[in-house]
Amino acid sequence: MIDLHVDETGRQRAAGQARRRGIVIPTFAEMRDPTTIHPEIRDELRGIGLWDVHPRNLFRITWKNEPVKHGGGFGGVNYLEFPSSLTGVRARVIALVGKWFPTGAHKVGATFGCLVPRLVTGQFDPTVHKAAWPSTGNYCRGGAYNSALLGCDSIAILPEGMSRERFEWLRKIAGEVIATPGSESNVWEIFQKCKELQATRPDVVIFNQFDEPGNHLWHYAVTGPAMEEVLQAELGAGDRYAGVCLTSGSAGTLGCGDYLKDRYPQSKIAVGESLQCPTLLQAGFGSHRIEGIGDKHVPWIHNVRHTDLVIAIDDEAPMRLIRLFNEPEGRKHLLGQGVPASLVDKLDLVGISGAANLLMAVKFARYYELTERDVVLTVLTDSMELYGSRIEELRQERGAYSAVQAAVDHERYLLGATTDHMLELTYPERRRVHNLKYFTWVEQMGKPVEELDQQWYDWPDYWDRIHRQADLIDELIREFNRLVAGG
């Protein structure tokens, strides 16, 4: 569970910092339903850009931002539906859109779920501590951003091989940026840097997305209900919600699948990874190019007993798809195949990991032979706004993108996608995946083996105890805001 004991000295200092900076912290409930946000705050947001480093943008940590870059209000959940003319499957594939969060990625929500409980309880004292955000990309961006909004110093830690855009932005926001060796799949090097910081810098507090229950909880409490609203709007009489498909990464977003399983018990959760690094599929290792889904281990916060299917994606596929979706010849081809222009114009909302999630949903639909009655959900974690340099690199490496190449890529990677490299998990196979946590988290990171057993044998109560903490955290946030206002 999330430690919610109150350190009164730290809380008073944090409240003083918030008072000086004019900070008000939103609740999970307000993130689910922004119409409950105080009208004065909504009015203030009319003059603030979506990415501005302004404390009021804490209230824009929601799936319901108006999709504009400046001064927007709130509406319904931002999502796209991908038609069969694009996907080649009969099932309806619907994806929540992450671009319209501050920083352009939904990870800003996960970092809120990790930092704020410690801030409002006084366990994190912004006058003393620095928040370290180890990540393979968007999580450290979200952490650095929220730290700036909440008046906290931050350290961003990510592999040196991540996109240029990430580093350029972080150097403007984070107090310190540390580049570790390797690229997307080099998570262990990040862990090693965290251990070094813990041993040498007592002022540093590590917010490791892979073991922070607040990451899981934010998606259970906010992303899950957003998906439920989409289903309520889109499911007609006789329609079925089949399941959600998400690349693993930190396993935080998988928390939304737990929420949906509570309400749709027959639904499934599919977890994806790169074929070049098939940890869940084959206990394998390697490196890959799908930015945002770091691997070579099973995250501590992955509720493996709820996972039904593992899908490995060849990292070449999303690299081909981002060109298909963004190059002029690619978009021209899709229009010729009957893909609506209104969708083609929005395909830049699909980042690299979003393309992998989309392909997962296609493979999922084929595997279960889904029909027009079935809805499959996924998430577009970020957009191509963060990967423009990757398109240019592909042009330099492979040349101009042609109409023939567009037709080949569409046919091979979507219309012709097969059910290879997939594994439906039996009970023993779930147990095998869960057991992989031991080597990273118990042997190497010092987690108690008793808690590892609790995750498995005290199931689902172990996870339900975390889920019930959302309301407790909301009350602590309200108390903190009252303390800030009271002076």
N, C-alpha and C positions, 0 to 999 in steps of 0.2 A: 504493500500500500504506500501511498504518498505520505511522507512524514508531515503532519500538520500541527506539531507542537509549536507553541508561540514563545519566541524569545523576545520579551518585552522591550529590552534595551535596543535590540536591532530593529524592532518594529517602529519604535519611536524615532530612531534615526532615519529609517526609510520614509516614514510619514513626513518628517521634516524636509527631506530632499524632495519629495513629491509636492509638498506645499510650496516650496520655493520655485519649482518649475511648472506649477499649474497643472499637475498630472491628476487625472481621474481615470480609474481602471474599470473597464467593462466586465460584466459577468458572463459566464457561459450562456446564461439565459438570454442576455441581450445579443450575443453573437448568433444565437438561434433565431431570435426574433428582433431585428433592429428597430421595429416600430415601437418597441418599449423604451428605446433610448430617449433621454430627456430632450425635449424640443430645442432647448438652448444649444445643446451639443450638436444636434442635427443642423441647426442654423449655422453654427461655426464651420461645419464641414463644407458648406457651400463655397467657402473661400480658400479651401485647402486642396492641393493636388494629391492624387492617390499615392504617390511615392514620396511626398514631402516628409522630412524628418520633423514631425510635429506630433506632440502627445495625443492630440485628438484623433489621429489616425489609428490609435488602438481600437477605436470603435468601428474601424473598417476591417477588422479581422473577422470576416463573415463571408459566406458564399453568396450574399445577397446585395453586393454593391452594384449600383448602377454602372454599366460598362462604359465608363468614360474616364479620361485621365485626370480631370480636374473638376472639383466642385460637385460631384455626383451625390445623389441621395441613395435610397435603398429601394429594392423591388423584390422580385422573386429570385429563386435560385438560378444562377447562370449555368446553363447546360446546352449541349448540342446533341442532336440525333444524327447518326450516320446511316444513310439509306443503303439498301441492298445494291444499288447501282455502284456504290463505292466499295462496299465490303464483300459482296458476292454471297452473303448468307441471308436466309429468310428472316432471322430474328432481328428484332429492333435493338440496336446498340446505342446506348445513351451515355454521355460522359459529362461530368461536372467540369466546369472550366476554372482553372486556377489563375489565369492571367489577371483577373480583376481583384486580386488581393494586393495590398501594399507589397512592394518588392516583386510583384508579378508572379508569385508562386505561393501555393497554399501552406508551405512549411512555416510561414510566419505564424500560423495558428498553432502548430505543434510546439514551437519555441515559447509561445505565450503559456501553453499548458505546463511547460517545464519551469520557467522562471517565476511566474507570478505567484504560485503557491508558496515558494520560499521567500519571496519579497514581502508578501502581506503577512506572513507569520514572523518576519524578522530574522529568519535563518540566513537570508542573504542580506547583508548590510551594504548598501551602495556607497557608503562613505568609507568602507574598508575593502570590500571584495571586488574582484574582477570576474566577469562571467566568460568562461571559455566554451566555445562552440565547435566541437570536432565534427567534421562532416565531409562528404564527398561533393558538396555543392550548395543546394538551396537552404539546407538547415542552418548552416553557419551564416548565410545571408540573412535569413529570418531572425536568427539570434542576435546578430550585430544590430539589425534594425530595431528590434524590440528593446534591446539594451539602450540604444540611443534615445528612444521614446520615453523609457522609464528612468532615465538619468543614471544609467549604470555603465561603467567601463567594460569593454569587451575585447576578447581575443578570438579571432577567426582562425580555425585550423582546417586546412583542406589540401588534397594532393596537388602537386605542382602541375600535373597534366590536365587540370580542368580548364574550361573555356576561358579565353582572355577576358570576356565580358564580366565573368564572375570576379576576377581579381581586380579589374579596374574599378568596379563598383565598391568592392569591399575596402579598398584602400581609402576611399572617401568617407566610409561610415565607421568601420571598426577602429578601435584604438591601436590594435596590433594585428598583423596578418602573418601567419606561419604557414609556409608551404612545405608539406612533407613529401618524401620520395614517392614516385609512381603516379598512377592515374586512378580511374574509377574504382577498380577492385582492390586497391591497396589500403584496406581499412585497418589492418593490423599496425601499419606504420603510424596511423593516426592514434591508435590506442597507446602505442609506445610513447608518443609525444605527450599524451595526457598523463601517463605515469611519471614521466620526467618532470612535468610541471607540478604535479602534486607533491613530488619529493623535494622540489627546490623552491617553490613559490607558495607559501602558506596563504597568501591573499587570493589565490586563484581558486575558483569553484568550477568544477567540470560539469557541464550539462551534456552528458553523453546520450545522444538521441536513441542509441540502441538499447539502453537499459533504463531510460527514464519513463516511469509509468504515466507521467503527465502527457507525454507524446501520444500514447495509446488513448488516454482518457479524452484528450481534446477531440480526437476524431470520433470516438464513441459518442461524445456529448454534443458535437456540433456537425461533423460531416455526416454521421449516420442519420440524424433527423433531417438534414437537407436532402439526402437521398430518398428518405421516406416521403418527403413532400413531392419530389419529382414523380415517384411511383404513384402517389395518390392522384396527381394531375394527369398521368399518362396511361395508367392501366384502365382499360375498358372492361365491360362485362365479358367474362370468360378468359381474360388475359392473365398471364402468370409472370411473376418475377422469378427468373431462373437463378441469378447469382451475380456476384461482383468479381471482377478480374483486376488484380493490382500487382505490379511488380513489388518485390519485397522491400528493398531499401532498408530502412530502419524498422520496418513492420508496423510503424505507427498508424499509417492510413488503414491498415487491415482492421483497426478498431471499429471502423464503420461497418465492416462485415459482421462483427459480433453484434452490434446494435440491430442490424437487419435480420440476423438469424433469430434474435429474441422475438421479432415480430413476424417473420416469415420462416418458420422452422424448417421448411423443406428446401429453402434456398441454399446455394453453395457458395463457398469462398475458394477462388482460384488464386494462387500466388505464383508470380513469374520471376524468372531470373534469366541471365544471359546463358546461351548454350556454351559460350566460351569459358564460362565459370560455373559449372552445374553443381553447386554445393548441395542444394536440397534434392536434386534429382539423382546425383551419383556420388555425393560427398566429395565432389571434385573441386578444382581450383583453376585459376587462369586469370587473364586480363581481358577487358572488353571496352566497348565504346558507348555503352548506353548510360549516359551521364545521369546520376541521381539514384542508382540502384546498387550501391556498394554491397559487397558480398564476401565470400570465403568464410562465413560464419552464419549461425542462426541467431538473430537478435534475441536478447533476453525477454523483450516484451512481445514476442510472437506467440500468440495463443495457438499452438500447433494443433491441439485437439479439435479446433474448429476449422482446420484447413482440409479441404476436400480434394484439391487437384493441384499439381505442380505443372507449370508450363514453361519450357525453356525456349527463348527467342534468340535466333541467330542475330548477332549484333549488326550484320550487314543489312538486315531488313529495315530497321528504323532509319538507317543512314540513307537507304534508297527512298524510303517513303517521305522523308523531309524534303528531298529534291522533287519528288512527284508532286507534293503538296504546295511547293513554293516557287519552283521555276516556271516561267511563262509557258513553256511547252508542256509541262506536266499539267498545269491547270487547264490549258486548252484541250488536252486529251480527255481529262475528266469531264469537262463540259460536253464533249462529243459522245461520251458514254452515258449521258443522261443524268449526271450528278448535278443537282440544282445549283444555279449560280450563287444563290444566297448562302449555300454551304461552302462552295469553292472559295468565295471571298473571305471566309473565316478560317480556312485551313492553317493559317499562320498561328492559330490558337493551340496547335498541336506541337509541343516540343519533342525532343528525342525520346524521353521516357514515356510521353503521351502516345507517341507512335507505337512503342512497344506495348503499352496497355491496350491500344486499339487492336493490334494484331492478336494479343491474348484473347480478347473478347471474340474475335472472329474464329480462332481455333476452338475456343470453348463452345461456341454455337455449333460448329461442325461436329465436335466430339459428341455432344448430347443430342444432335439432330433436332435442333430447336426450330420452331416454326414462327409464323407471323404473330402468333399469340404470345410469344415469349419476349421478355425484356431482359437484356444484359446490361449491367451498369459498370462503369469504370470512371477514371479520373484523368484529366489533363492537368498534370501537376504544375506545369509552367507553359511557356509559349516560345515561339521562335525568336522573340525579342531578345532572348538570352543566348541565342546560338547563331547569330548572323555570321560570325567568323567561321563556323563549321561549314556553312554552305560555300563560303569563299574558298575554304581549304579543299572541299570536294571538287570545285571547279578547277582549281589549280592542279589537282592530282589526276582528274579524270577527263577534263575538257568540258566543252559546252554540253548542255543537256538537250537531247534531241527528242523529236516526236516518237521515233522508234524506241528510244530508251524508256520514255514515259509509258508506252504501251507494254513493254516487257516488264517494267517494274510493277505496274498495276496488276497485270495478269499473274506474275509469279508470286508477289508478296502479299496480295490481298485476295483477288479472285481465285487464285490457285493455291492458297494457303492450305496446308494439310494438318493432320492430327499427329504428326511425328513429334518426338521429344516431349511427350506428355505422360503423366503418371497419376492415376486416380489412387488416392491414399487409403489403404486399409488400416485397421487399428495398429497392426505391427509396424506398418510403414510410417504412420504418424509417430509412433514411439521411437523409431529409428531417427527421424528428423529431430525430435525433441532431445534425444540423447546427445546430439551433436553440440548442444549448448554447453555440456559439461566441460569440454576441452577448452573452449574460449573463456567461459564465464566462471567456472569453479577453479580449474587448474591455473588459468593465466590471469584472471581478473579478481580472484578472491571472493566470489560470491559463495554463500553457504549452500552446500549440497542439499540441506533440508528444504530450502526454499525452492530449489529446482524440483524436488519431489512434490512439494505442495502444488506447484503449477500443474503437475500431471495428475496426482492422486486426489488433491483437494479441488477438483474441477467439477462444476464451473465456479464454485464459491470463491476461489482465489481471485478470479477476474471480476466477479460480481462485487466483491468488496471494494475494488478500485473504482468500478463504475458508479457505485453509490456515493463516492466522494465528491462528485461534481457539485451537488447541492451544498455540501459543507464548505467547499472552496468558495462558492458564490457568497455565502454568508460572511466568510472571512474577508472577501473583497469589499463587501458593503461596510463591514466594521472598519476596515482600513480607510475607505473613502470618508467615512464619518470622522475618523481620527484626523485625517488631512484637513477636512473642512472646519473641524472644531478648533484647530490651532493650539 
